[in-house]
Amino acid sequence: MSTSAAAAHRAPRIGFVTQVDHTGIHAEGAAVTSSGMEEGIELFLTAEDLGYDTGYVRVRHLQDALSSPLLFLAAVGQRTRRIQLGTAVIPLRFENAGRLAEDLASADLLTGGRLRPGISSGYSAHDAMYARAFGALRDDRADHVDRVLHDLVSLLDGEIVAGADSHIEGVDPGAPLRMQPRVPSLRNRLAYGAAGPQRAEMAGQLGLQLQLATMVPDDGSGRSFEELQLEVLTAYREASRAAGFGDGTVMVSRQMVPVRSDAELERYVTLLPRERTADPRIVGEHHGQEIGGHDAVFSEVVLDEPAAVARKLWEDPVVQAADELALALPPGAPLVDQQSLLSTFARLVIPQLQMVLGRRGARPDRT
């Protein structure tokens, strides 16, 4: 069996994606006793106890949602022991490659080598609102992002950036200088969040991992969300193999809301829609605009009993082909609801999913 076939015939690792708010969101009538970031840490502790492989945080700027993910994950790393800690995603429009390389490596050391950073371009069609805080772009945003991305990869690879002069204490003049701290293994865990085939190909060519979200660009072909996203995944695998990196690694997120009773159904329906701009009445696959202002196709949100959620996932061809499945928790949900969803998904959905997908091959190591 080829490596690509093997990747498509094994049960995926399991993770989750959450939005951590600075001030926290509480259930109706609940006392405000902790900050949103403290609640975020509690969510990661719950997930680790439930056996999740990875937890990812969303990143937002000029909003109440988490803006400094690496500081947050470093704190999470001090309270957890096993769970991998990721970002989905750090937008490169706002980053300097050198500083980001230093911060990623430092956070990885603080988390004991458990960092799983995801990076991507950015998320606003109205860039002027960010100019005062992050500086105006001198060129096209895509060109800026590509430059930061390639510089970041080169710096993590150990590029010599300068030779030491006589003013660098403890270093011989002329000695090669690289970004510090040096964590060579971090480069292999770096992922790119790509929505379309071209960006996915670039990630594969660079030997990066791939993150797939709950939307894809609408190319006007009328194809389904799953068909469009499978094309993205295939483009990545082919580019990764052609560049000598093997099949690569793919994480795909899906928004699923398993419910165990009519009361939960009534409560959890208020947690919809998911992020971005869905009509509150729409939970099926639909067309809309993503937060960058471009036309997009959004995946179906499944709000149903655990068995139905599991069935929908194992019928998803992208999930079947992925290495990791991440449950996208509804943004704005109180901590207690997020913990309940994680528990139901872990106890009643994952075993059914692994039983079906696991028949096709051995589950990969949880490392």
Buried (B, 14 or more C-beta within 10 A) or exposed (E): EEEBEBBBBBBBBBBBBBBBBBEBBBEEEEEEEBBBBBBBBBBBBBBBEBEBBBBBBBBBBEEBBBBEBBBBBBBBBEEBEEBBBBBBBBBBBBBBBBEBBBBBBBBBBBBEEBBBBBBBBBBBEEBEEBEEEBEEBEEEBEEBBBEBBEBBBBBBEEEEBEEBEEEEEEBEEEEEEBBEEEBEEBBEBBBBBBBBBEBBBBBBBBBBBBBBBBBBBBEEEEBBBBBBBBBBBBBBBBBBBEBEBEBBBBBBBBBBBBBEEEEBBEBBEEBBBBBBEBEEEBBEEBEBBBBBEEEBBBBBBBBBBBEBBBBBBBEBEBBBBBBBBBBBBBBBBBBEBBBBBBBBBBBBBBEBBBEBBBEEBEEBEEE
